[in-house]
């Protein structure tokens, strides 16, 4: 006799694995035990779901088997699927949390290293400053573009050092050669007077 047993199993559209065990209970009755499992679910709570048992005569089972098992099995299948999905999402959340933690740790390490480099450069500049080596102190300063949060402090230090080793061109000339500009002007004026006197004498001797 043909049946539609397997078609009805497929129509239940279940994601879990069904294991059926049929046992003779009495001379007239059978026990059908259905165990539902899902290898993709890692939740141990799945293991406490007991087998679903149906007892009846062969005729009763033929007539009402799927009517009795459909809802309970679909409910169990949905529960197990939810367990599996929950665990998968939990794993993803944990992985993301770990990634964010590692990213934060890496950013902290980079920030600490950058701050350490800044402090070392400033300390080196201060040592040169105490030794009166202002050019070296200026060169030892960190770049303001690398440390925008300290740019003003760095620029102020640069300006302090520049006053010691980079005076203006006018001041340098005046300090190194005081009176030189005046002397050169006087000499030029005397040369002009001497030339005028020579021209006058030549005109007198040659009327």
FIFISE-59778 format. One record per residue (C-alpha): residue in three letters; residue number from 1; x, y, z; chain. Coordinates in pm, whole numbers, plus 50000, padded with zeros to 5 digits. Example, Ala and Ser with C-alpha at 12.3 -4.5 7.8 and 13.67 -1.06 7.14 Angstrom:
2
 marlo vexgu    c1    c2    c3 vexke
   ALA     1 51230 49550 50780     A
   SER     2 51367 49894 50714     A
This chain:
207
 marlo vexgu    c1    c2    c3 vexke
   UNK     1 50000 50000 50000     A
   UNK     2 50135 50336 49904     A
   UNK     3 50155 50608 50170     A
   UNK     4 50250 50976 50173     A
   UNK     5 50455 50939 50494     A
   UNK     6 50778 51091 50362     A
   UNK     7 50598 51367 50176     A
   UNK     8 50437 51475 50501     A
   UNK     9 50775 51464 50677     A
   UNK    10 50917 51695 50412     A
   UNK    11 50617 51928 50435     A
   UNK    12 50688 51981 50805     A
   UNK    13 50996 52179 50685     A
   UNK    14 51211 52108 50986     A
   UNK    15 51578 52199 51026     A
   UNK    16 51648 51935 51286     A
   UNK    17 51721 51568 51250     A
   UNK    18 51443 51322 51337     A
   UNK    19 51522 50977 51465     A
   UNK    20 51225 50742 51478     A
   UNK    21 51217 50428 51687     A
   UNK    22 50918 50193 51659     A
   UNK    23 50859 49939 51934     A
   UNK    24 50586 49681 51978     A
   UNK    25 50406 49767 52305     A
   UNK    26 50137 49499 52300     A
   UNK    27 49988 49262 52053     A
   UNK    28 49774 49545 51917     A
   UNK    29 49967 49864 51993     A
   UNK    30 50291 50023 51879     A
   UNK    31 50508 50291 52040     A
   UNK    32 50670 50540 51806     A
   UNK    33 50950 50737 51973     A
   UNK    34 51079 51046 51792     A
   UNK    35 51407 51206 51898     A
   UNK    36 51479 51551 51760     A
   UNK    37 51842 51666 51728     A
   UNK    38 52040 51943 51562     A
   UNK    39 52416 51909 51522     A
   UNK    40 52444 52280 51453     A
   UNK    41 52318 52372 51798     A
   UNK    42 52588 52391 52062     A
   UNK    43 52351 52461 52350     A
   UNK    44 52354 52170 52592     A
   UNK    45 51999 52259 52690     A
   UNK    46 51895 52080 52372     A
   UNK    47 51988 51753 52537     A
   UNK    48 51715 51784 52800     A
   UNK    49 51442 51777 52536     A
   UNK    50 51297 51425 52571     A
   UNK    51 51186 51203 52282     A
   UNK    52 50828 51251 52172     A
   UNK    53 50633 50926 52210     A
   UNK    54 50311 50828 52035     A
   UNK    55 50122 50508 52118     A
   UNK    56 49839 50354 51920     A
   UNK    57 49720 50079 51697     A
   UNK    58 49855 50068 51344     A
   UNK    59 49525 50205 51214     A
   UNK    60 49525 50488 51469     A
   UNK    61 49880 50579 51380     A
   UNK    62 49802 50573 51010     A
   UNK    63 49510 50807 51059     A
   UNK    64 49641 51055 51318     A
   UNK    65 50019 51020 51348     A
   UNK    66 50115 51346 51178     A
   UNK    67 49825 51531 51335     A
   UNK    68 49966 51447 51679     A
   UNK    69 50337 51501 51613     A
   UNK    70 50339 51804 51383     A
   UNK    71 50291 52089 51632     A
   UNK    72 50507 51949 51916     A
   UNK    73 50794 51864 51681     A
   UNK    74 50778 52198 51501     A
   UNK    75 50780 52375 51836     A
   UNK    76 51082 52175 51950     A
   UNK    77 51254 52235 51617     A
   UNK    78 51195 52610 51649     A
   UNK    79 51328 52608 52004     A
   UNK    80 51644 52426 51903     A
   UNK    81 51692 52654 51602     A
   UNK    82 51658 52959 51827     A
   UNK    83 51915 52812 52062     A
   UNK    84 52156 52763 51774     A
   UNK    85 52099 53111 51633     A
   UNK    86 52139 53265 51976     A
   UNK    87 52472 53092 52028     A
   UNK    88 52595 53198 51685     A
   UNK    89 52503 53560 51750     A
   UNK    90 52661 53537 52092     A
   UNK    91 52984 53412 51936     A
   UNK    92 52978 53699 51685     A
   UNK    93 52919 53950 51966     A
   UNK    94 53204 53803 52168     A
   UNK    95 53434 53813 51865     A
   UNK    96 53344 54177 51797     A
   UNK    97 53397 54262 52161     A
   UNK    98 53739 54098 52152     A
   UNK    99 53827 54284 51830     A
   UNK   100 53721 54615 51983     A
   UNK   101 53921 54537 52294     A
   UNK   102 54232 54459 52090     A
   UNK   103 54180 54772 51881     A
   UNK   104 54150 54986 52194     A
   UNK   105 54463 54827 52339     A
   UNK   106 54655 54889 52016     A
   UNK   107 54543 55252 52004     A
   UNK   108 54649 55298 52367     A
   UNK   109 54992 55150 52296     A
   UNK   110 55040 55380 51997     A
   UNK   111 54928 55683 52198     A
   UNK   112 55159 55596 52488     A
   UNK   113 55452 55548 52250     A
   UNK   114 55379 55882 52082     A
   UNK   115 55357 56063 52417     A
   UNK   116 55680 55900 52531     A
   UNK   117 55854 56014 52213     A
   UNK   118 55726 56369 52266     A
   UNK   119 55843 56381 52628     A
   UNK   120 56185 56245 52534     A
   UNK   121 56225 56510 52262     A
   UNK   122 56124 56792 52498     A
   UNK   123 56363 56665 52764     A
   UNK   124 56647 56650 52512     A
   UNK   125 56572 57009 52405     A
   UNK   126 56580 57124 52768     A
   UNK   127 56920 56960 52819     A
   UNK   128 57063 57145 52517     A
   UNK   129 56901 57465 52645     A
   UNK   130 57075 57433 52982     A
   UNK   131 57404 57383 52799     A
   UNK   132 57344 57699 52596     A
   UNK   133 57316 57502 52271     A
   UNK   134 57007 57673 52139     A
   UNK   135 57035 57558 51778     A
   UNK   136 57059 57199 51895     A
   UNK   137 56771 57258 52135     A
   UNK   138 56559 57399 51851     A
   UNK   139 56639 57099 51630     A
   UNK   140 56560 56855 51911     A
   UNK   141 56205 56985 51951     A
   UNK   142 55929 56761 51812     A
   UNK   143 55737 56876 51506     A
   UNK   144 55417 57063 51577     A
   UNK   145 55247 56886 51286     A
   UNK   146 55309 56553 51457     A
   UNK   147 55167 56678 51786     A
   UNK   148 54885 56926 51709     A
   UNK   149 54770 56911 52070     A
   UNK   150 55112 57048 52175     A
   UNK   151 55170 57274 51873     A
   UNK   152 55145 57598 52070     A
   UNK   153 55392 57480 52336     A
   UNK   154 55639 57369 52069     A
   UNK   155 55610 57699 51879     A
   UNK   156 55667 57901 52196     A
   UNK   157 55983 57702 52266     A
   UNK   158 56103 57758 51910     A
   UNK   159 56055 58132 51946     A
   UNK   160 56255 58135 52269     A
   UNK   161 56548 57951 52110     A
   UNK   162 56535 58160 51791     A
   UNK   163 56601 58476 51990     A
   UNK   164 56939 58337 52091     A
   UNK   165 57073 58209 51761     A
   UNK   166 56881 58390 51487     A
   UNK   167 56893 58771 51535     A
   UNK   168 56772 58995 51253     A
   UNK   169 57010 59091 50974     A
   UNK   170 56996 59461 51069     A
   UNK   171 57077 59391 51434     A
   UNK   172 57360 59158 51340     A
   UNK   173 57517 59424 51115     A
   UNK   174 57479 59698 51373     A
   UNK   175 57619 59489 51658     A
   UNK   176 57916 59348 51470     A
   UNK   177 58020 59677 51288     A
   UNK   178 57903 59980 51489     A
   UNK   179 57969 60304 51303     A
   UNK   180 58066 60126 50982     A
   UNK   181 57772 60267 50787     A
   UNK   182 57851 60623 50901     A
   UNK   183 58223 60586 50818     A
   UNK   184 58148 60464 50469     A
   UNK   185 57915 60760 50408     A
   UNK   186 58175 61012 50530     A
   UNK   187 58445 60861 50309     A
   UNK   188 58223 60887 50004     A
   UNK   189 58150 61253 50086     A
   UNK   190 58523 61337 50120     A
   UNK   191 58600 61171 49787     A
   UNK   192 58341 61396 49621     A
   UNK   193 58494 61712 49776     A
   UNK   194 58845 61620 49662     A
   UNK   195 58723 61562 49309     A
   UNK   196 58548 61900 49299     A
   UNK   197 58868 62076 49418     A
   UNK   198 59078 61909 49147     A
   UNK   199 58828 62013 48880     A
   UNK   200 58837 62376 49002     A
   UNK   201 59220 62394 48991     A
   UNK   202 59225 62250 48640     A
   UNK   203 58978 62513 48519     A
   UNK   204 59188 62796 48672     A
   UNK   205 59515 62681 48513     A
   UNK   206 59352 62643 48175     A
   UNK   207 59149 62962 48098     A
